[in-house]
Amino acid sequence: ALQGEQVKSANYHIKPKQWVHVSTVFNQANNSIKFYFDGNLVNTETYTNAPTIPNVAFKIGSYEGTSSFLNGSIGILRVYSSVLNDNQVNANYQSNKDYYGL
């Protein structure tokens, strides 16, 4: 979770009861966040002020761990210590899509 500005979103509709590959890439060097669905870049947002990454528990599948809970399953979760580029995100999607019937 990033703190410092408003919530950024993909502005993308996910179809119910269908697997989707979702990737989010935060680039701290240029204060941008990119959203990908099925290996395709769908939205890029930037922060005016550099957000901070707080030293708190990382929560996945909910908002702040208290609401808006995911009604579904997470097949694979990966967290990288470096910024992935568009080709790397697409390669991750391509390497797993057959397993999930995408």
N, C-alpha and C positions, 0 to 999 in steps of 0.2 A: 504494500500500500504506500502510496506517495502522499505526503502532506505538504500543504502550502498553497494550493489553489483548488479550484473547483474540480469535481470529478470529470474525467475525460472518458468518452465512450466510443465504441465502434460505429454507432448509428447503423446497425445491421440487424436484420430480423433472422433468427434461427428457426427453421422449420421444426415443429414438434415431432417427436418419435423418429428422428433421423440423426445418425451420427454426423458430427461435424468436427473438423480439425480446426482448433482455435489457437492462435499464437499472438502474444503481445510482446513487443520489444520496446524497452525503455532505454533511450540513449541519453545518459547523464551529461555527455559532452556538449550536446546541442539542445538539451531540454525538450526532447521530442519523444512521443510514444506512438508506435505503429500497431495497427490491428490487422490481423490476417485471418481469413476464413478459407479453409481448404486450399491453403498455399498461396492465396491471392491477397495482395494488399488492398484493403477496403477503406481505410481511413488513417490519416496521420494528424495528430494534434500536437501543438507545442504549448509549453508553459512560459508565461511571461517572466516569472520569477522561478529560480531553480527550486524545485521541490526537494524535500528531504526524505530519506528513507529511514523511518524510525526503527529503533531496536526493540521491536515487539514481535509477538507471535505472528507468523504468516498464516492468514486465513484464506482458504480456497472453498468456493461453493456457497458463499454467503456474503452479505454485506456486514462487515465488522463482526462477524460471527454471531450476530443476534437476529438477523432478519433476511428476507429475500433469499431463502435457501434454494439451492439447486435441486430440481426435481428430475433427477437423472443419474447417470454414471459418468465417472471420469476413467477413461481407459488407460491413458499414459500421462504422466506429469513429468516435465523436464524443466529444470531451472539451470540456467547457464551463468557463468561469471563474466561472460563477454557479450558484446552486442552482436546479434546475428544479422546478416544482410538478407536481402530479398531472396537470393538464390539458396541460401542455407535454410531459410524457413520453408521454401518450396521443396527442397530436397527432403526435409523431415516429413513433410506431408506425403510426398511420393513414396517414401520408403515404408510407410505404414498404412496407406489407403486401402490396399487389398485386404489386409487383416481385418479391417472394420467395415468392409463392403462399401467404401466411398467411391 
